[in-house]
Amino acid sequence: MTRQLHQPDLYPLTSKYDAAWLLDLDMGPNPLWLLEDLARGLALQPGMRVLDLGSGRGATSVFLAREFGVEVVAADLWVDPAQASTLFAEAGVAGRVEAVRAEAHALPFEPAAFDAIVSIDAYEYFGTADSYLAYITRFLKPGGRLGIATPAMRQEVRDLGEIPAHIRACVGWEAAAWHTAEWWRFHWAITGLVSVTSARLQETGWADWLRWTRAGHTPDRDRVIAMLEADRGDLLSFALVTAVK
Ligand SMILES: C[S@@+](CC[C@H](N)C(=O)[O-])C[C@H]1O[C@@H](n2cnc3c(N)ncnc32)[C@H](O)[C@@H]1O
């Protein structure tokens, strides 16, 4: 099954990683494919200090340290930092990635502590409130970059009038936080706090999500596959949104 996860033409950096290792760390679909695509718009340079917000079990933090030579703070609410630290040591990045338990609205950092903040498949849990961009950008240096990859729709739920049944059956009300790329562009741009450098729906997003889920073994696997197959790519994908402060 994991052979199907080898996509070197689309994701050359990720294709160096063991797919079985990634699937064992799985908390959501294809985090490294999302991050590799997102990072094309983040201008990461060696030595930069990067916050990986909602870092989960830590695959994305390992990737950031190894592929871009950045110093990473891996901040997450549900995952024990001791468990993440073990992973970072095993992956040979212990000196460059620090794991912290943190709630996204009460972050234990100084203002302007980071050159970049990335959030992969996590921002939808805490970042849709009007006030959140002002909060999170406090932790960016002037000129710093914010980049998120988040489940997204081709049409707003508000315009559809309801959460479509095949999506509701899988994730319930949580899909209310799944927006279009244009929604994110406006939501950030209107604040004047950042310049949005890119807000796009990932063209491969639905197919990648299905390919990844079919190869995996998470408890919700069958429900997610049913949602994606019913969707046929008509609505569901991921939005990749980047901005500079
Ligand atoms: C779907 S998982 C994705 C994890 C990882 N980024 C990945 O792609 O594998 C979502 C993550 O968001 C984190 N999260 C959710 N709500 C949070 C909050 N309020 N503050 C910090 N992290 C949060 C969870 O702890 C979880 O690890």
The ligand as an SDF file (V2000), in Angstrom:
LIG
                    3D

 27 29  0  0  0  0  0  0  0  0999 V2000
   -5.2150   16.7400   12.7750 C   0  0  0  0  0  0  0  0  0  0  0  0
   -3.9210   16.9560   13.9610 S   0  0  0  0  0  0  0  0  0  0  0  0
   -2.5820   17.4010   12.8880 C   0  0  0  0  0  0  0  0  0  0  0  0
   -1.2440   17.2490   13.5160 C   0  0  0  0  0  0  0  0  0  0  0  0
   -0.0490   17.5460   12.6180 C   0  0  0  0  0  0  0  0  0  0  0  0
    0.0540   18.9490   12.2760 N   0  0  0  0  0  0  0  0  0  0  0  0
   -0.1290   16.7110   11.3750 C   0  0  0  0  0  0  0  0  0  0  0  0
   -0.4800   17.2520   10.3140 O   0  0  0  0  0  0  0  0  0  0  0  0
    0.1360   15.5250   11.4760 O   0  0  0  0  0  0  0  0  0  0  0  0
   -4.3770   18.4980   14.7140 C   0  0  0  0  0  0  0  0  0  0  0  0
   -3.4650   18.9520   15.8210 C   0  0  0  0  0  0  0  0  0  0  0  0
   -3.9070   20.2170   16.2550 O   0  0  0  0  0  0  0  0  0  0  0  0
   -3.6590   20.3140   17.6360 C   0  0  0  0  0  0  0  0  0  0  0  0
   -4.5930   21.2740   18.2390 N   0  0  0  0  0  0  0  0  0  0  0  0
   -5.9390   21.2870   18.1780 C   0  0  0  0  0  0  0  0  0  0  0  0
   -6.4320   22.2990   18.8980 N   0  0  0  0  0  0  0  0  0  0  0  0
   -5.3730   22.9620   19.4250 C   0  0  0  0  0  0  0  0  0  0  0  0
   -5.2260   24.0970   20.2400 C   0  0  0  0  0  0  0  0  0  0  0  0
   -6.3040   24.7620   20.6760 N   0  0  0  0  0  0  0  0  0  0  0  0
   -3.9770   24.4870   20.5830 N   0  0  0  0  0  0  0  0  0  0  0  0
   -2.8920   23.8180   20.1410 C   0  0  0  0  0  0  0  0  0  0  0  0
   -2.9630   22.7270   19.3370 N   0  0  0  0  0  0  0  0  0  0  0  0
   -4.1880   22.3000   18.9950 C   0  0  0  0  0  0  0  0  0  0  0  0
   -3.9180   18.9360   18.1950 C   0  0  0  0  0  0  0  0  0  0  0  0
   -3.2020   18.7550   19.3990 O   0  0  0  0  0  0  0  0  0  0  0  0
   -3.4750   18.0360   17.0380 C   0  0  0  0  0  0  0  0  0  0  0  0
   -2.1990   17.4950   17.2410 O   0  0  0  0  0  0  0  0  0  0  0  0
  1  2  1  0
  2  3  1  0
  2 10  1  0
  3  4  1  0
  4  5  1  0
  5  6  1  0
  5  7  1  0
  7  8  2  0
  7  9  1  0
 10 11  1  0
 11 12  1  0
 11 26  1  0
 12 13  1  0
 13 14  1  0
 13 24  1  0
 14 15  1  0
 14 23  1  0
 15 16  2  0
 16 17  1  0
 17 18  1  0
 17 23  2  0
 18 19  1  0
 18 20  2  0
 20 21  1  0
 21 22  2  0
 22 23  1  0
 24 25  1  0
 24 26  1  0
 26 27  1  0
M  CHG  2   2   1   9  -1
M  END
$$$$
